[in-house]
């Protein structure tokens, strides 16, 4: 009687930027649950990220590597990708916000928002695309914002950066579609993360009252949307999917 040989599945690798807290953390956990080996980055919360990587490794029996890197710095991104030999999923989640009048915003603050929220996509994608081309497939998912769609008063720089993310997504999707690589974005509404700490409880309550779903979104819901995109037909690309409870 011939014994059938067991064929091990090809390992799956994903990179999630800004993964120490909030949306990035939820996405990392969901991908680990799906069996992805992970590269996780953060800039300031290294201890939290390392703890998360250890937890996911133990819980889901996957490989998780925690890396401190400034995604708005091309040298940091180059050092990050020097450690990556295979990649099937890239989630560009790292981001910063700025709330205030534009004419009172410093040049350094403007550049920080643009470097982190928009330039980082160029830095990561230029390294990730060749890895994905090796297998003629891949998924690039950019975490955007509803303010990239419609703009927000007192958040001009943030809105401009996320509007750039949306256009970047649509253009790159057209470029990569013939190669079997999907590029999509999720435009999030108000999600319950530390990024909202600049708002008072009264401000957040006022926003909640504007949302038809009558609540603030949760990071796990964004992670679920990421998973849906990973399982979506290859024909779905170049889309900016709004996840905001009907708000905008």
C-alpha positions, 0 to 999 in steps of 0.5 A, a space after each residue: 500500500 502506497 503511503 500518501 506524502 503530506 504536503 505542507 502548505 506554503 508559509 504565508 507572510 504579512 507585514 503590518 505597520 503601526 501594529 503596537 496598538 489600536 487598528 494595527 494590533 487588531 489586524 495583526 491578531 486577526 492575521 495571526 489567527 489566519 495562519 500568517 507569519 508576521 512582521 510587525 512595526 512600530 516607532 515608539 511602543 516597542 515593549 508593547 509590540 514585542 509583547 504582542 509578537 510573543 503572545 501571537 507566536 504562543 497562541 497561534 503557532 506562527 512566527 512574529 517579528 517585532 521591529 522598531 522602525 519609522 515608516 516615514 524614513 526610507 532608511 528605516 524601511 530599507 533596513 526593515 525589508 532587508 529582513 523580509 524574503 517573502 511577502 504576500 500581504 502588506 497592510 500600511 496602517 502606521 499613521 499620525 494625526 494633527 488637529 489644529 488651524 492650518 496657519 498655526 501648523 509648523 512645517 515640521 508637523 506638516 512634514 511629519 504627517 505627510 512622511 508617516 501617512 503618505 510617503 511611507 506607502 511609497 517606501 513600503 510598496 517599492 520594496 514589497 512589490 518585487 517580492 510579490 511579483 515573484 509569485 505573481 500575486 499579493 495584497 496591498 491594503 492601505 488604511 485610510 480615513 473618511 477625511 481623505 474622501 471629504 476633508 475635515 475642518 481643523 484636520 487639513 494636513 491629515 485630510 490631504 495625506 489620506 486623500 493622497 493615500 486614496 489616489 495612490 491606491 487607485 493608481 497603483 492598483 491599475 499599475 499592478 492589476 496585470 501582475 495579479 496584485 490587488 491594491 485597496 484601501 479602507 477609509 475608516 470613520 471614527 474608530 475607538 483608538 488612542 488617536 482620538 485622545 485629542 478629543 474630549 468626551 463631549 466631542 466624541 459623544 457629539 460625533 457618535 450622535 451624527 453616526 447613523 449606526 449610533 456608535 463608534 467603530 471598533 478596531 476589530 471591525 477594521 481587522 474583519 474588513 482587512 480579512 474580507 479583502 484578503 479573501 475577495 475576488 482578484 477582480 476587486 482592486 483599486 477600491 477605497 471602501 468606506 467603513 464608517 457606520 453610514 456617517 459620511 
